[in-house]
Amino acid sequence: MDYFDYASTTPMDPHILDIYREVAEHFWGNPNSLHDTGGAAKELLHRCTDALATLLGVPAEGLTFTSGGSAGNAAALHALAHGRKHLGTHIIIGGAEHASLHTAAGQLESAGFQITAIPYEENGLLNLRQLKSAIREETILVSIAHCNGEIGAIQPMGEIRESLRGSAALLHSDLVQSFGKWSIEEAVRHADSFTLSSHKIHGPKGMGALYIDPSIALIPVHRTSGTPDLPGITAFTAAAERAVPMPDHYQMLRDSFFSSLDQKLGNRYRVFEGPPGQQLPQVIGLAIEGIEGQWLMLECNRRGMAISTGSACQSGMQGMPITLKSMGATERDGKEFIRISFGPSTTLEKIDRLTDTLAEVRLSISSGGVI
């Protein structure tokens, strides 16, 4: 199968899998135990924490390993909200945040917090004017993802931070889609809290990290208890160290995809993306005229090609992708939306086969050969 769904998940790197196995075999002790076996595991855990913190340029004491990006997002929102409730109860989130953040926000709303969702503009960027106007004295937290997982638009974290100037609001950012694929230096510099995920960068599933600035006085509700998954933590750390953003390479693949699609489909498609310089090139959100995205995904699968209709965390849910809804897209856009995402196995030959398939399906529809 030709895989074009790297924004959903990635296969484990064979080198990372070897590290996972080695740690599982030789460092199986509980880091919380006081004997030598536990001590060796504890030392490795500390080394991983220090290594990831150094890579990110943050204090190690603010870093916690989690069971993934969703768990980190939920823990961050609850910790930051409840920890600063004495200052206010108003929280702002982006309208196109990951499902985990909308779920956490809903839980906080039930607990008495006020939630405001800020829509996105047609170019996939947060509406900064509405963000500024939504901030009030009791606003304590703003959560905006650095990179949108459905269309790949990169948010201007510096401008978002500037919008909070003079307020008591902290800034949380979901870096799951951008980490290892795009520079996160600006986002890390401006965020008080952020989350990462392992399986998006060829590490093991069920592993991620949460950073909360240790200078923020909070009840440590985001700290996990129990026995740490040391093989997963070590493999995730190794995957993070090996992840190297290659925007120029993926921009070349993106350009080739659209050049090929133009030749075969003409203008019978619409693209949803960020402005130049604010777009993750390996994520493509588009809609092909006259073809429902779910049906097209199944036809591509039947022909040996894996694409998606948006975030896997919304799979099976009714309605259009949350990003398109936040951008004010039409119902037709939502029904026809598909997401294509590239990774290390993507080649020009595979892209050519994919555009051939998309064109064939579109032709069969227009000629009445397939319903």
C-alpha positions in Angstrom: 0.0 0.0 0.0 1.2 3.5 -0.8 0.8 5.4 2.4 -0.3 9.1 2.4 -1.5 9.5 5.9 1.6 10.4 7.9 -0.3 13.3 9.7 -2.3 10.5 11.3 0.5 8.3 12.5 3.9 7.0 11.4 5.6 3.6 11.4 8.3 3.1 14.0 11.8 3.7 12.8 13.7 0.3 12.8 16.5 2.0 14.8 14.0 3.3 17.4 12.4 -0.1 17.6 15.8 -1.7 18.4 16.2 0.9 21.2 12.8 0.1 22.6 13.6 -3.7 22.7 17.0 -3.1 24.3 15.5 -1.0 27.1 12.6 -3.4 27.6 15.1 -6.2 28.0 17.9 -4.6 30.1 16.2 -1.7 32.0 13.0 -3.4 33.1 13.2 -2.2 36.7 10.8 0.3 38.3 12.5 3.7 38.5 10.7 4.3 41.8 12.3 1.3 43.5 15.3 1.8 45.7 17.4 -1.3 44.7 20.1 -1.2 42.0 17.8 -2.5 39.3 15.4 0.3 39.9 18.3 2.7 40.3 19.6 1.9 36.8 16.1 2.5 35.4 15.8 5.8 37.3 19.2 7.0 35.9 18.1 6.3 32.4 14.8 8.1 33.0 16.7 11.2 34.2 19.0 11.1 31.2 16.0 11.0 28.8 14.3 13.9 30.6 17.5 16.0 30.4 18.1 15.0 26.8 14.6 16.0 25.6 14.7 19.2 27.7 18.1 20.2 26.2 16.7 19.5 22.7 13.7 21.7 23.4 15.7 24.4 25.2 13.5 24.3 28.3 14.2 23.5 32.0 14.0 19.7 32.7 11.9 20.2 35.8 9.0 21.5 33.7 8.9 18.4 31.5 6.7 15.3 32.1 6.3 12.2 29.9 2.7 11.4 29.2 0.7 8.7 27.4 0.4 10.9 24.3 -0.6 14.2 22.9 -4.2 13.9 23.9 -3.4 13.1 27.5 -0.9 16.0 27.6 -3.4 18.5 26.2 -6.1 17.4 28.7 -3.6 17.6 31.6 -2.3 21.0 30.6 -5.8 22.6 30.3 -7.0 21.2 33.6 -3.8 22.0 35.5 -3.5 25.6 34.1 -7.3 26.3 34.6 -7.7 25.0 38.1 -4.2 26.3 39.2 -5.2 29.8 38.2 -8.9 29.8 39.0 -8.3 32.4 41.7 -7.4 34.9 39.0 -10.4 34.2 36.7 -12.5 31.6 35.0 -12.3 32.6 31.3 -10.5 30.3 28.8 -10.0 30.9 25.1 -9.3 28.1 22.6 -8.9 28.0 18.9 -12.0 26.9 17.0 -9.9 24.3 15.1 -8.0 22.7 18.1 -7.5 19.0 18.4 -10.5 17.1 19.7 -8.7 16.5 23.0 -8.7 20.2 23.8 -12.3 20.7 22.9 -13.2 17.8 25.2 -11.1 19.2 28.0 -12.7 22.6 27.4 -16.2 21.1 27.6 -15.3 19.4 30.9 -14.0 22.7 32.3 -17.2 24.5 31.2 -19.2 22.0 33.1 -17.0 22.8 36.1 -17.9 26.5 35.9 -15.3 27.9 33.5 -16.3 30.2 30.6 -15.0 29.0 27.2 -14.7 31.1 24.1 -13.7 29.5 20.8 -12.0 31.8 18.2 -12.7 31.0 14.5 -10.1 30.7 11.8 -10.0 32.8 8.7 -10.2 31.5 5.1 -6.4 31.2 5.0 -6.3 28.7 7.9 -5.0 31.2 10.4 -6.5 32.2 13.7 -8.6 35.4 13.6 -6.3 37.6 15.6 -8.8 40.5 15.7 -11.4 38.3 17.4 -8.7 36.9 19.8 -7.8 40.4 20.9 -11.4 41.4 21.4 -12.2 38.2 23.3 -9.5 38.8 26.0 -10.9 40.2 29.2 -9.7 40.7 32.8 -10.7 37.3 33.9 -9.1 35.5 31.0 -6.5 33.1 32.5 -5.6 30.8 29.6 -5.4 30.7 25.8 -4.8 27.4 23.9 -3.8 27.6 20.2 -2.2 24.7 18.2 1.0 25.6 16.4 0.2 23.6 13.3 -3.3 22.5 12.2 -3.5 18.8 11.7 -6.0 18.8 8.9 -4.7 21.5 6.5 -1.2 22.1 7.9 -1.4 25.9 8.4 1.2 27.3 10.8 0.0 29.8 13.4 2.0 33.0 14.1 2.8 32.3 17.8 4.7 35.5 18.3 1.6 37.6 17.2 -0.7 35.4 19.3 1.6 36.0 22.3 1.6 39.8 21.6 -2.2 39.7 21.6 -2.1 38.6 25.3 0.2 41.4 26.4 -1.2 43.2 29.4 -3.5 40.2 30.4 -3.0 37.5 33.0 -3.6 34.8 30.3 -1.1 32.0 29.9 -0.5 30.4 26.5 -0.7 26.7 25.8 0.2 25.3 22.4 -0.3 21.8 20.9 2.9 21.1 19.0 2.1 17.6 18.0 1.9 18.2 14.3 4.8 20.6 14.0 7.4 18.9 16.3 10.1 17.2 14.2 8.6 18.6 10.9 8.9 22.4 11.3 10.9 24.7 13.5 9.2 25.0 16.9 11.7 27.5 18.3 9.2 30.4 18.1 6.4 28.4 19.6 8.5 27.1 22.5 9.8 30.6 23.2 6.3 32.1 23.4 4.3 29.3 25.0 4.0 28.7 28.8 3.0 25.1 28.1 3.1 22.7 25.2 2.5 19.1 24.3 4.4 16.7 22.0 3.6 13.2 20.7 5.9 10.3 19.8 4.0 8.4 17.1 4.0 11.4 14.8 7.8 11.2 14.5 8.3 7.5 14.1 8.4 6.7 17.8 6.2 4.4 19.7 2.5 5.0 20.2 1.1 5.8 23.6 3.9 8.2 24.5 4.3 12.0 24.5 5.5 14.8 26.7 4.0 17.9 28.4 6.0 21.0 29.4 4.7 23.5 31.8 6.9 26.4 32.8 8.2 25.5 36.3 8.0 29.1 37.4 4.2 28.9 37.2 2.8 27.9 40.6 0.3 25.1 40.0 -1.1 22.1 41.8 0.8 19.3 40.1 -2.3 17.6 38.7 -0.4 16.9 35.4 2.1 14.7 37.0 1.5 11.0 36.4 1.9 8.3 39.0 2.7 4.6 38.6 5.5 2.9 36.8 6.9 4.9 33.9 7.0 3.3 30.4 10.8 3.5 30.2 11.1 1.7 26.8 8.6 4.1 25.4 10.2 7.1 27.0 13.7 6.2 25.7 12.4 5.4 22.2 10.5 8.6 22.1 13.6 10.6 23.2 15.7 8.9 20.5 13.1 9.6 17.9 13.0 13.2 18.9 16.7 13.5 18.5 16.6 11.9 15.1 13.8 14.0 13.8 15.0 16.6 11.3 12.6 18.9 9.6 13.0 18.9 5.8 10.6 21.6 4.5 12.4 22.1 1.2 12.2 18.4 0.3 8.5 18.2 1.2 7.8 21.5 -0.6 9.3 19.9 -3.7 6.9 16.9 -3.3 4.0 19.2 -2.7 4.8 21.3 -5.8 5.1 18.1 -7.9 1.8 16.8 -6.5 -0.1 20.0 -7.6 1.7 20.2 -10.9 0.6 16.6 -11.7 -2.9 17.2 -10.4 -3.3 20.3 -12.5 -2.4 18.3 -15.6 -4.9 15.6 -14.9 -7.7 17.4 -13.2 -7.4 21.0 -14.4 -9.2 23.3 -11.9 -11.6 20.8 -10.6 -10.4 20.9 -7.0 -10.0 23.4 -4.1 -7.1 23.6 -1.7 -7.3 24.6 2.0 -3.9 25.9 3.2 -2.0 28.6 5.0 -0.2 31.6 3.5 3.3 31.1 2.0 5.8 30.5 4.7 3.0 29.4 7.1 2.2 26.0 5.7 3.5 22.6 6.6 4.3 21.4 3.1 3.8 17.7 3.7 0.1 18.1 4.7 -2.4 18.8 1.9 -6.0 19.5 2.5 -8.2 19.6 -0.6 -11.6 18.8 -2.0 -12.1 17.4 -5.5 -15.2 18.7 -7.2 -18.1 16.3 -7.2 -16.6 13.5 -5.1 -17.4 12.9 -1.4 -14.2 12.6 0.6 -15.3 9.4 2.4 -16.1 7.7 -0.9 -12.8 8.9 -2.5 -10.9 7.6 0.5 -12.5 4.1 0.1 -11.8 4.1 -3.7 -8.1 5.0 -3.1 -7.9 2.3 -0.4 -9.4 -0.2 -2.9 -6.6 0.8 -5.3 -3.9 0.4 -2.7 -3.5 4.0 -1.5 -4.0 5.3 2.0 -5.4 8.8 2.4 -7.8 10.3 5.0 -10.7 12.6 5.4 -9.2 14.6 8.2 -8.1 13.9 11.8 -8.3 10.3 12.8 -9.5 11.5 16.2 -12.7 12.7 14.6 -13.2 9.5 12.5 -16.8 8.3 12.6 -18.1 11.7 13.8 -20.9 13.4 12.0 -20.3 16.8 10.2 -17.5 18.5 8.5 -13.9 18.5 9.7 -13.6 20.9 12.6 -11.0 23.0 10.8 -13.2 23.7 7.8 -16.1 24.4 10.1 -14.0 27.0 12.0 -12.9 28.5 8.7 -16.5 29.0 7.6 -16.3 26.5 4.7 -19.4 25.3 3.0 -21.1 22.0 3.7 -20.0 20.9 0.2 -16.4 21.6 1.2 -16.8 19.5 4.3 -18.3 16.5 2.4 -15.6 16.6 -0.3 -12.6 17.2 1.9 -9.6 14.8 1.9 -6.2 15.0 3.6 -3.0 13.8 1.9 0.2 13.8 4.0 3.7 12.8 3.0 6.5 11.0 4.8 9.9 9.4 4.2 8.5 6.7 2.0 6.8 9.2 -0.3 8.4 9.4 -3.8 7.6 11.2 -7.0 6.6 7.9 -8.5 4.0 7.3 -5.7 2.7 10.8 -6.1 2.2 10.3 -9.8 0.3 7.1 -9.1 -1.9 8.9 -6.6 -2.8 11.7 -9.0 -3.5 9.1 -11.6 -5.9 7.5 -9.2 -7.6 10.7 -8.2 -8.1 11.6 -11.9 -9.4 8.2 -12.8 -12.0 8.3 -10.0 -13.0 11.8 -11.0 -13.4 10.7 -14.7 -15.4 7.6 -13.8 -17.8 9.9 -11.8 -18.2 12.4 -14.6 -18.7 9.7 -17.2 -21.3 7.9 -15.1 -19.2 4.8 -14.8 -19.2 4.7 -11.0 -21.9 5.9 -8.5 
